[in-house]
Amino acid sequence: MPIHLSTSQPDFDARFTEMLSMKREDASDVNDAVAAIISQVRAQGDEALIELTARFDRMELTADRLAFSKEEMAAEIARVSPEDRAALTMAANRIRAYHVRQMPEDVSWTDPEGATLGWRWTPVSAAGLYVPGGQASYPSSVLMNAIPARVAGVERLIICVPTPGGVVNPLVLLAAELAGVDEVYRIGGAQAIAAMAYGTATIRPVDKITGPGNAYVAAAKRHVFGRVGIDMIAGPSEVLVIADGAQNPEWLALDLLAQAEHDADAQSILITPDAALARAVEAEVERLLPILPRAEVAGASWRDYGTIIVTRDLDEAAALSDRIAPEHLELCVDDPEALAAKTHHAGAIFLGAWTPEAVGDYVSGPNHVLPTARSARFSSGLSALDFLKRTTLARLTPAALRDIGPAAVRLAASEGLSAHGLSVSARIDALNGDPS
């Protein structure tokens, strides 16, 4: 049974707060294990990768087989059907077109004092993308991570994707080819993150690591942050659907189940001011759930974390949405734009009944790597900007230094940094003809 809440309940706020604080991840502490793996990779390099891949992925590799060869890539990609290739190509083209529009411009101007100021954008030199393997091997994640990096101008792009038992997803390799990935390594887990961060004899280190993974991958990304940049620490996925009474209950139920089938820890939430719609949607979920191939996973998610909230009106629904700060927000209402204007915290917003969140996972264009666990309150989804660095620029004329420099000298003195002040005043004295 999902959680049922109503804002008319006297204890609603306490129950809502309890729902927000539910822990949806494995409580076991993986940090010690991850730290040991990272230390092993740093000390032993390729040897550690080979040993850990044999232990966790049941694959015997040698250093020269850590990466897929061009021949292996071509052979696997040849297995992709024309229909799947066409769909993946469409997705790649749409994702690329969307992210090209995100590219910022360099800016420069001269202020009234004569200082020329500005900034420029440059890409990181190398990026490493983690792609989950096994049951959660998603070619769409390859496109969503690699294409923004290429759009940003990253020179070297590598992927680490585990292939447990030697099982390869040909669509993942095709996605890598379509996105312009340079190197694909068949390693996973915390050891892959360590290899990308610190490098081995075979794998050169990168500057930034992005991509989703399990608790070990997330902990490893947290561990290497600072040595390299990372995108985010992603938790279980979530969707919030706000709907009014005019909506199709079956469609809404399918949207909730689409999220639930990701993972037993995923969360699907429905908020509506229409109690009859809430009951109809719940009934549709119960009807549809048994026929899903991933019914066991989706059922666990819906049973443990599914939530239905009945509000007094849509304004109240929008206010609750901001408290949830969902990864995905569907606005299945008559005027979604008006309701969107009242919400401020969401990773991605899907406007109207004809825009299911699932289309955003694949082909609409915006990125599906989004902030989870209420982090949309302060962060954004992956974009081309995540692979760029902004460098500020400044050039002063002698007149500009004479004009603004004395304030710098004064502030340096107030902070007790005499050399700071002298580095400015020496130049001003030279301008003023002071022989000292």
C-alpha angles and dihedrals in degrees: 000000000000122000112273119206135169127190088222090066113104091226095043097117093052092047092045091051089050090052091051092052096051111130108230099179135078106279094213115115109242097171096097092049092047093048090053092050093049091049090050093051092047091051101038105024114186092008090061092047091052093048095045093046090053091049100045105024101032092235129131109214138169126211092261090054099051088096127052110250120230089251093053091048092051093047093051094043090052088065092065114105119240089244094054091045091052092049093048091046091052090050092049093050093049094046090049093049091051095049094046087066090058094064110117127219129241111248134204133171141160116234126215092268091058099254114140109217137172147112140252133206124227130173127242109259097233134015131190121208123201116211119186116237136202116038092352097053105139123182088191089066090056091056094044093053103033102042096057088049092053091045089053090054102251106173100207123034124181135178131207114200124166118227104198111208089001093291111150127193104219091201090062090056092046090051089052090052094047091049094049099247114175103203133019119195124194096221130105146175128050089324091064091052090049092049092051093046100044104018132223133220089278104031118056113213122255134216100231135024124203137168140082129277146150127292092282092053091047091050091048092052089051089049096052096041107122092034086062135002121257134197101228144307101261124203132188115320125255143188131197117198118195111193140169130213097272093069131105108255093207092055091049091048091051091050090053092047092047088064095040094055091062095074141340087245094053118111130220119191130186121195119184138152088218113085092189090056090049091055092046093051093048090051090051091050090053091048096048100038098077093055095055117105088223093045093133093056095040091045093054091049093049093044096049104031109011112120135192118192124187114203135187093243144341093271089062089048090054091050091052090048090058090052090052094043091198127208090228123024120190116193104198097175137115094259107028095166091059092049092045089057088061095053123076109171120061135113093224133356123212112201121214138352093288094060108073116185090238091070087058090057090064126009117005092089110240116106121270094204097099141163115272137189094044092303089126083085088078110008143056139222123270115287143160087272090067089069095047133081124208116220119191121224130204134174123176127197118218089256092051092051091049089051103047102018098083090062090055090050090051094049092047090054091050089055094046094243102134098172089055090056094043093052087061101035092050090062093044090050089052090053091050092050096248104163092208 
